[in-house]
Amino acid sequence: MEKPNLEYLDALAGTDQAFRDRIIDILKSELHTERSAYQKALADENWNVARGFAHKLKHKIGILGMQAGHRLAARHEEALRQEDVSLSADFEAILEQLETFLQTLRV
């Protein structure tokens, strides 16, 4: 099973520890808020808003090194155009992994 990691972020930041820490802080502060907004939009069947948050979250999934998760998020984003929520549970599982992973990081 794919797990979140910092490989992409570390490659992006290089030796700039302050940049790396800033990105981690942003991920920590935005992920929970965007996930909650996504869940509310989904519950309200507001497909456009849910799709917008799925799009934002997709990029966070990619930054945290989950390539398969990023592909699933892209498919989920497109499915929401058709009001298809069949990938929601898998998408949620990825988001849960990200939140748990980010909670373990110290910056």
N, C-alpha and C positions, 0 to 999 in steps of 0.2 A: 504494500500500500504506500502510495506517495505521501511524503511528509513535508511540511513547510521547512524552509531553510533560508539561510542568508547568503548563499553562494552568488546569486545574481547581484544582490545589493552590495556585497563586498567587492565584486568585480567592478561595479559601477562607481563605488566610492573610492576605490584604490586605497591610498594612504590617508585620505581625508576623513578622519574619525568624526569630526564635528558634523560633516555632511551625513555620514552614515547614521549617527545618533539622531540628527534632525528628522531623517526619513522614518526611522523607527518610531520616534515620538509622534509623527504625523499619522503613521499607520495605527498606532495604539489609540490615538484620540479620535480618529475618524471611523475606524472599522465598526465599533459597537454602535455608534450613532447611525451610520449608513445601513447596517444590518437591521436595526430596529425599524428604520424608515422603510426599508425594502419589505420587511415582514408585514408592516401595517398596510402598505400599498397592496400587497398580495391578498391580505385578508379582506381589504375593501374592494378587491377586484379592479383596482386602478392599474391596468396593465401597462400603460405608458410610463407611469411613475415607477412601477416595479421594474420595468425594463431599464429605465435610466439608472436606478440604483444597482441593478445587476451588472450594468456596464461599468460603473465605477468600481464595484467590488471585484469584477473580473481583473482589472489592472492590479489591484492589491494582491490577488491570488498569484498573478504572474511575477510581481516583484518579490514575492516570498517563495519563488522557485518551484511552484507547482504547475508544471507544464500541462499535464493531463487535466488538472483542475481548471486551468485557464481555458483549455479547449471545451471542457464541459460547460463552463460558465458562458462561453460564446454560443454554444448550442442552446443553452437555457435562455439566454437573452433573445435569440431569434425565435425560440418557441413561444416566448411571451407575446410576440407579435400576433400569434394565432390564438392567444389566450390558453395556451397549452402549458400546464403546470407539472407535467409528468417528470421533469428533472428537478423539481423543487427540493425534494428530500435529499438528493445527492448534493445539490448546491448548498443546502443548509449544513450538511455534514462537513463540507469543506470549510464553510465559514466558522463552524464550531472548532475545527482543528486550528484555524488561523488565530482565533481569539485565545485559545489555550496556549498556543505557541508564543504569542506576543506577551502573554502574562508572565512567561518564564524569562523574558529578556530584561536585562538591567542595562540602562544607559546612563 
